[in-house]
Amino acid sequence: MKLMRRIFPHPILTIVLTVTWLLLVNGWSLNSLVFGFMLGVLIPFLTQPYWPQQSKMKHPGKILAYIGVVLYDIVVANVIVAKIVLFKSNAKRHPAWVTIPLDLRTPEAITLLAGTITMTPGTVSADLSAEGHALLVHCLDAPDPDAVRDEIKERYESRLKEIFE
């Protein structure tokens, strides 16, 4: 087991890098797979000293449900943003900065939350407080900023807390 951990210090990263390489070369050949796998082994091995502690997911199976929620929200947000841009005048828009107090403490979970918010059309993660206890988010149209905060905490943060903490 120790030998496997030395060869594959971050097995999930190895898989992600291999798949990413295959997507970048836009082809599925044995050569591409082998080279992608070599990158997937080499990069985590070389960067291992810079990862002082490896994160642990408490419930990795719940990540699929989280991905489903995020993909659904991205599709819905695209339609909403299109309506806002096409049919709502600038005078009737309510852009807002919303501070999201964080219950998450692991850097990986906070990063995933910030990335999710940014990937969802109409919102952008702009800043993380120095202590990591609050995230500043800009919303394209937020008549009720408290509702936006509550929705982010309910839909995303609570699920990430189940997965990582």
C-alpha positions in Angstrom: 0.0 0.0 0.0 2.8 2.4 0.8 4.4 1.7 -2.6 1.1 2.6 -4.4 0.9 5.8 -2.3 4.4 6.7 -3.3 3.8 6.1 -7.0 0.3 7.6 -7.0 0.4 10.3 -4.3 -2.9 11.8 -5.6 -4.8 9.1 -7.5 -7.8 11.3 -8.3 -5.5 14.0 -9.7 -3.8 11.3 -11.9 -7.1 10.4 -13.4 -8.2 14.0 -13.9 -4.9 14.8 -15.6 -5.1 11.8 -17.9 -8.7 12.6 -18.9 -7.8 16.3 -19.4 -5.0 15.3 -21.7 -7.3 13.1 -23.7 -9.7 16.0 -24.0 -7.0 18.4 -25.0 -5.6 16.3 -27.8 -9.2 15.6 -29.0 -8.4 12.0 -29.8 -8.6 8.5 -28.2 -5.5 6.6 -29.3 -3.3 4.3 -27.2 -0.4 6.8 -27.6 -2.5 9.7 -26.2 -3.7 7.5 -23.3 -0.2 6.4 -22.4 1.2 9.9 -22.6 -1.7 11.3 -20.6 -1.2 8.7 -18.0 2.5 9.4 -17.8 1.7 13.1 -17.2 -0.9 12.0 -14.7 1.7 10.1 -12.7 4.6 12.5 -13.2 2.9 15.8 -12.3 1.5 14.7 -8.9 4.8 13.0 -8.1 6.8 16.1 -8.8 4.4 18.4 -7.0 4.0 16.2 -3.9 6.3 18.2 -1.7 4.1 21.3 -2.2 1.0 19.4 -0.9 1.6 19.5 2.9 -1.5 17.6 3.7 -3.8 15.6 1.4 -7.4 16.4 1.7 -9.9 13.7 2.5 -13.4 13.6 1.2 -15.8 12.2 3.8 -18.5 11.2 1.3 -17.0 11.1 -2.2 -20.2 9.4 -3.6 -22.1 12.6 -3.0 -19.9 14.5 -5.5 -22.0 13.1 -8.3 -25.2 14.6 -6.9 -23.3 17.9 -6.4 -22.2 17.9 -10.1 -25.8 17.2 -11.1 -27.1 20.2 -9.1 -24.4 22.4 -10.5 -25.0 21.4 -14.1 -28.7 21.9 -13.7 -28.1 25.3 -12.1 -25.8 26.3 -15.0 -28.5 25.5 -17.6 -31.2 27.4 -15.7 -28.9 30.4 -15.0 -28.0 30.6 -18.7 -31.7 31.0 -19.5 -32.2 33.6 -16.7 -29.2 35.6 -17.7 -30.3 35.6 -21.4 -33.7 37.0 -20.3 -32.1 39.6 -18.1 -29.7 40.8 -20.9 -32.3 40.7 -23.7 -35.5 41.9 -21.9 -34.6 43.8 -18.7 -33.5 47.4 -19.0 -30.4 48.6 -17.2 -32.6 50.8 -14.9 -34.5 47.8 -13.7 -31.5 45.6 -12.9 -30.2 45.3 -9.4 -26.6 44.3 -9.5 -25.2 43.6 -6.0 -22.2 42.6 -4.0 -23.2 39.8 -1.7 -21.0 38.6 1.2 -21.4 34.9 1.9 -20.3 33.9 5.4 -18.6 30.5 5.1 -19.0 27.5 7.4 -16.6 25.6 5.2 -13.0 25.4 6.5 -11.1 23.1 4.1 -9.3 25.0 1.2 -10.5 22.5 -1.4 -14.1 22.9 -0.4 -13.9 26.7 -0.4 -12.1 26.6 -3.8 -14.8 24.4 -5.2 -17.5 26.7 -3.9 -15.9 29.8 -5.4 -15.4 28.0 -8.7 -19.0 26.8 -8.8 -20.3 30.3 -8.2 -18.1 31.7 -10.9 -19.1 29.0 -13.4 -22.8 29.8 -12.8 -23.8 32.6 -15.2 -24.8 35.8 -13.5 -22.5 35.4 -10.5 -18.7 35.8 -10.0 -16.7 35.1 -6.9 -14.6 38.2 -6.4 -12.7 37.8 -3.1 -12.1 35.6 -0.1 -11.6 37.2 3.3 -8.1 36.9 4.7 -9.2 34.5 7.4 -11.3 32.5 4.8 -14.5 33.1 6.6 -16.4 35.0 3.9 -16.7 35.0 0.2 -17.5 38.2 -1.8 -19.8 37.5 -4.8 -21.0 39.9 -7.5 -24.5 39.2 -8.9 -25.8 40.5 -12.2 -29.3 40.9 -10.9 -30.1 40.5 -7.2 -33.2 42.3 -6.0 -32.9 40.4 -2.7 -29.2 39.8 -1.9 -30.2 37.9 1.3 -32.0 35.3 -0.9 -29.0 34.9 -3.1 -26.8 34.4 0.0 -29.2 31.8 1.4 -29.5 30.0 -1.9 -25.8 29.7 -2.3 -25.4 28.4 1.3 -28.3 25.9 0.9 -27.6 24.6 -2.6 -23.8 24.5 -2.7 -22.2 25.1 0.7 -24.3 22.6 2.6 -23.6 19.9 0.0 -19.8 20.6 0.0 -19.8 20.5 3.7 -21.3 17.0 3.6 -18.7 15.9 1.0 -15.5 17.4 2.6 -16.2 17.9 6.3 
